[in-house]
Amino acid sequence: MEDLVFKRPRKLNQWGTYPLAMAGWLVMKLPSVVYELAVVVPAIPFAVLAARVNSTTVTADGVLIRSVRARFVPWDQIKAITVADGAGDRSIDLRLVDGSHRRLPAPVERHWRSHDAEFDAKYAALMQAWLRSSGPGDDDRGPGRKRGIEGTLSRRRPE
């Protein structure tokens, strides 16, 4: 299986000019260079973290989630994959075997920031990769297939 990589779209000036100009003005109002350095130097790691690209990589072994830190979730730890809807926003949640959940940083659709016309196709590709990895289901209908209502495909890992 070829790896699928989903990245959150970034805008060129996502924070806007005014907050950056205001921060620069405030730094220049500090009384000495030592104070300016005391403010600017600790802010550099935060700027690097903010500029980091949030992404989701789907491999044959599991899902790699990269946001502030990278986390790898193997397929056998995923119990269900759902789409979380709320106030026009859609994102994908992984429900884990231990009862916790992880929200994927991408693909994501925010109604006022980013409209992803291929969100449903990306969700379907993620589901197919998960179902391929899940192994045989309840009977011989194929890997990861489990009977749901009226014979539809279930969105939960076969028990």
JORAZI-V661711 format. One line per field, one symbol per residue. phi: phi as a letter, one per 20 degrees, with the letter a starting at -180 (. if undefined). psi: psi as a letter, one per 30 degrees, with the letter a starting at -180 (. if undefined). burial: # if it has 16 or more other C-alpha atoms within 10 Angstrom, else .. A space follows every 10 residues. Layout:
BEGIN
phi=???
psi=???
burial=???
END
This chain:
BEGIN
phi=.efdcddffd efcfenffff ffffffffef fbffffffef ffffffffff efefbcdddf ercdddcfce cddfgfeeeb ccdedalnec bdddeeffne bceffbfbcd fddcddfdgf ffffffffff ffefnfefce epfmebfdfl mfffddffe
psi=kkkkkkkkkk leiffleeee eeeeeeeffk fleeeeefee effeeeeeee fkkklkkjlf fakjkjcelk kkjleffkel klkkkjhfkk lkkkklegfl lkkkfkkkjk ffekjjfgee eeeeeeeeee eeffakbeah flkgkkkakh glklglkk.
burial=.....#.##. .......... ......#... .......... .......... ..#######. #######... ..###..### #.......## ######.... ..#######. .....#..#. .##..##.## ####.##... ..####.... ....####.
END
